[in-house]
Amino acid sequence: QRLDVRSFARLIWPKKRVGIEYVRPMDHGGKTMSVLKRFRVTAKIFTGFGIVLTLLLIISATGVVNLRLGDHNFTRYRAIAMQTNQAGRVQANLLETRLAVKDFMLTGTEATIDAVKRRAAATLEHQKAFKQLVDEQKKEDILNTTGDELNAYVGSFDEVTRLQADRNDLVINRLDKIGPQMERNISAVMQNAFDDSDVLAAFLAGKLQRNMLLMRLYVGKFLIANDPASLERAQQEAKIVRDQTAALLSELSNAERRRLVQETADLLSQYEAAFAQVKTVIENRNAIIDDRLDTIGPKVSNL
């Protein structure tokens, strides 16, 4: 069958019945265009400009807000960077102070004492400068604690230096003088007994000399290492020297030899008393180092 134009159009455009007429569905785009046609050209122009200006205002406001946020973030970054830099200075000087303390324990020189005090003063100065950069109460409290701990550290080191000075005075002016004098006395007894062919006196003086040197050897080891084994051995040798001195004195009849041995016995008592004082001073000094310096130092470093 032939398909005429009207039948072909019906196949392409769906139709719906309105009353008894067939019409095409409403074209919504066309309706919108018909609505816009009702407005004047000037109204359309001003409306377009208004929309563009509104978009520009929104973009400008967004840019201003972002710029302010960026400025705030940069200011905050700068403050954090300054605080971090200052905290690094505090920690670096504190570590230098602790290293100087260790050097002082090894050498005990005035140069190391000056180094400790110089570094400790620098640490306190940087800590005060750091405190001025902080604007949070929590961080300020931490810095106040750090300052108190640093002052306690410096005070403890001052006590250590005082005890070290006491230790050095006892060693130099007591032990290092009494020990050689005892050795000279016993050497004189040995020589005198040898010259008089007093074999027994020379033999007993030789034994005494040997144990006296051992006593002084382990005293010296204890002064350097502060170890309990050297302390115990020094005390054992001191007891042996006392017993041998008494035994030698009971065997001697020569007045000069008896005088030298008796003087050695008196010097030995002084030597033991001085060593006991040195032992107490060293123990007190080491207690401050272990309980305070070695405790406060790491604690402040971790703040």
Disulfide bonds with the S-S distance in Angstrom:
none
